[in-house]
Amino acid sequence: MLIQIDIAPHPENRLLKISAVGDDYCWHGEQALAGVDSPRRVVFEVRELPAGLYKIRGEIIGIDGRSRGKVARRVTLLPRVPEIAS
């Protein structure tokens, strides 16, 4: 699964925290940010995530260690269908 987060540049942006939490599996990731020089889009590739319902959360942390913004979405990841050789 690819998780893409679009970020508005701000001088205080220092850290992006991401999580994907389901009933049977939990994944967390972080990306350092460099204020206004940070990328506008950060992409996380989460491999081996089992099928199921997940709550995806993102949070930007500022210079002072406080939250500057949050986002949350629910997604359903379907099982991977095996490819049929032709």
N, C-alpha and C positions, 0 to 999 in steps of 0.2 A: 504494500500500500504506500502511496505517496501522500505525504501531508505537506501542503503548501501554505505558508503564512505570508501575507503581504503586510509590510511594516511601513508606517509613515515615519520618515526620517525625523529625528529629534536629537539635540545635543546630549540629552541625558540617558538615552537608550544604551544599556550595557549588557543585558543578558536576555535571551529568549528561552523560556522553558516550555516544553511540549510534553504532553502525556496522552496515551491511548489506554483507557481502562475498560476492560470487559469483565464478564462474570468469571472467566477462567484464565485470563491473561492480562498482564499489565506491562506497559512499555513506557520509558521516560527518556527524554533527550534534552540536550541544552546546546545553545549556540551563542558564543560571545558576540556582542555587538559593539561597534565603534562609533556610537553617536550618529552624526549626520553622514559619516562615511560608510555606514552599514549598508548591506544590500537591501533593496526594497522588497525582495522576495527571498525567503529561506525555504528550502525543500528538504524534508527528511524522508528517506526511503526506509520503511520498516519491513524487514523480510521475515518470513516464517510466522506471520501473524495468523492465528487460527480464525476460521469463520466465526461470526457472531456479531452481537450488538456492542458497539464501543462508544464511549464518551471521549471525544478528542478535545483537549484543553490547551490553550496557549496563553502565556503570560509574559509581558515585557517588564523587566526589572530595571530600575533607574540607578543612578550613581549612589543614592542614599540607601539602596537595598530595598526600597519600597516598590510595590506594584505600580506601574504606570498605565497598564491596560490589560484587559483579559478578553478572551473569546472562548466559546464552547459550542460544540456541535455534536450531534449524535449521528453515527453512521452505522450501516449494516454492511458487513463484509461477507460476501457470499463465498461458498466453497469453490475452490479452483476446479475447473472441469478439465480432465485429462485430454490432451490432444490425441486425435485419432490419426494414425499413420495412413497415408494414401498410397 
